[in-house]
Amino acid sequence: MAAGVWAAASAAQAECSFAKVVEVPITIENYRPVVAVKINGHDTKLFVDTGAFFSTVSDDAAKRLEMKPSAAPFGLRVGGIGGASREARAVEATDFSFVNAGFHNIQFLVGGRIGGAGLSGVIGENILSSFDVEYDFANGVMRFFRADGCRDANLAYWSSGKALSRIQLEAPGDGRYVPQIHTKAKIDGRSIRVVMDSGVPLSILSKPAAERVGISIAAQGVESAGIAYGAFGTAQEQFIAPFGSFAIGDEEIRNTRLRFQDIKLPDTDMLLGFDFFLSHRILVATSQKKIYFTYNGGPVFRLDQSPTQRPSQVAAAADGAATAQAPPAAKPDEPKSASEYARRASASAARRDFQGAIADYTRAITLEPANAAFYRARAQTRLSAGQPVLAMADLDEALKRQPDDPESLMRRGQLYLSGRDTVRAKADFEAAMKLAPTNSDLIAQAANGYVNAGLYQDAIRQLDDWVAAHLKGYDLSGAYAARCFARAAWGQQLDQALADCDTALRQDRNSIFLQTRALVLFRLGRLDESQAQYTAVLKLQPRDANALYGRGLVELKKGRKAEGDADLAAAAVISRTVANQFKRMGLAPDGAPAAATS
């Protein structure tokens, strides 16, 4: 598998050899770096998770891939950022193929919120840390190397003429041996410990570390960022706060904003997530216990949730850029094959360079016009770029070439729904689920589409099916809460809605579930309880626009105009769309309806 050798130029390092073992194609899917593998003869996909100490698959995937139960190390427990842990369970792959290399009797851990959306699990550090690994995700590849005799040689072979950071790869401060990428950084001049974790889509700072620099959830400028889940445990409230500086190596980002939450990981203050990997070219040289990286250009920390942000927003140190030491974007070799163009396109789309991504997908289609996946991917990118008509044309082309593709059918159905063509949408949804009856993710996608379109009865039917298929699933509480919301938004079956919300909250108490229950109570006319519930949400998320608006409606209904108007005004400052969201449910200040009947 050896693909080449790079030797240090200086005489002092003449004996250093840096041999590339293999180059691994990477596709970006749902803001995760994904590799294609084969397990027991089944083609599947895993995502690259440098924060996982061991490779893991979901329970559903283990069954689908015919993996045999195996004995996990005695007493081993695994946990996630939510703080909960579980006794480790293991399965074994009789045959495991990865980038043309075959292995036998490979052990994986099993369980937790792993996989989903077509992914079976993760490749972790038990495989990755055996090599020096270059993460060049912006160009759709990672590379495995073996170093021999390199000592202090610069192994970042691409870095000539660029501002290179070289930092120490450290062991955890508590003395445990855990194969993770530990190093140090600084927040507003204070030293923090970080783990470079490609399995976390968006970088996240711990709440204690934020508090050490004077940031609390109620501080000026702090925004609600919803909730997040780890592999195990309950939801964690997330926030976004302004910081004066984030520095790592020779790079500094000033006047930036960072996510934070109450991370439950030992000896770690921050997870540098996939957003950081995507904006940098990184070499983790375990042979030297060093990390090398250069800046690619564009946003370092992805904080936006809409396609309006542009890389120019981080182009100068004064408004959140990588510091002056950071070089301009690298100019890699031009792709030569359709798959290389498609991989680069997926990375460009993840960096919100939609026009660049569309151009590369178009080149891929020119080279392989029969490849339905390229049309589907370009359709998704065109949707992100606000081009729904062109996206629909691409999905039609994809389905001409591959009529039995459930993913294309599901996406086209969602696009039909956005255009209020419910007949065609339902036909596509039903066809997709008939083609993949064991893929419960499709049920959840259809339910979400129906909720967004206001087709609440259809959403409830789909969620009924999802719950029936996941009676022991980790995400069951979310399904109950989603069904509660569908009924609350519809204004019908409110007793059943309340039961669903109560079931969800017994499993997981978080601001979103509490807010949904508050809406049900408002619909039922239980105004004092609804107001108290919205107030409980605002203790967890002080700047949640939906909770403020909902409480404002309750207060107006109770005749407390001053308090209600104040809450509605505060909500409008935070979100320009919150009033329309409630209006679509038939709830408005001038006509907050009488209590609905169930």
Buried (B, 14 or more C-beta within 10 A) or exposed (E): EEEEEBBBEEEEBEEBBBBBBBBBBBBBBEBBBBBBBBBBEBEBBBBBBBBBBBBBBBBBBBEBBEBEEBEBEEEEEBBBBBBBBBEBBBBBBBBBBBBEEEEEEBBBBBBBBBBBBBBBBBBBBBBBBEBBBBBBBBBBBBBBBBBEEBEEBBBBBBBEEBBBBBBEBBEBEEEEEBBBBBBBBBBBEEEBBBBBBBBBBBBBBBBEBBEBBEBBBEBEEBBBBBBBBBBBBBBBBBBBBBBEBBBBBBBBBBBBBBBBBBBBBEBBBBBBBBBBBBBBBBBBBBBBEBBBBBBBBBBBBBBEEEEEBEBEBBBBBEEBBBBEBBBEBBEBEEBEEBBBBBBBBBBBBBBBBBEBBBBBBBBBBEBBEEBBBBBBBBBBBBBBBEBBEBBBBBBEBBBEBBEEBBBBBBBBBBBBBBEEBBEBBBBBBEBBBEBBEEBBBBBBBBBBBBBEBBBBEBBBBBBBBBBEBBEEBBBBBBBBBBBBBBBBBBBBBBEBBBBBBBBBBEBBBBBBBBBBBBBBBBBBBBBEBBBBBBBBBBEBBBBBBBBBBBBBBBBBBBEBEEBBBBBBEBBBEBBEEBBEBBEEBBBBBEEBBEBBEB
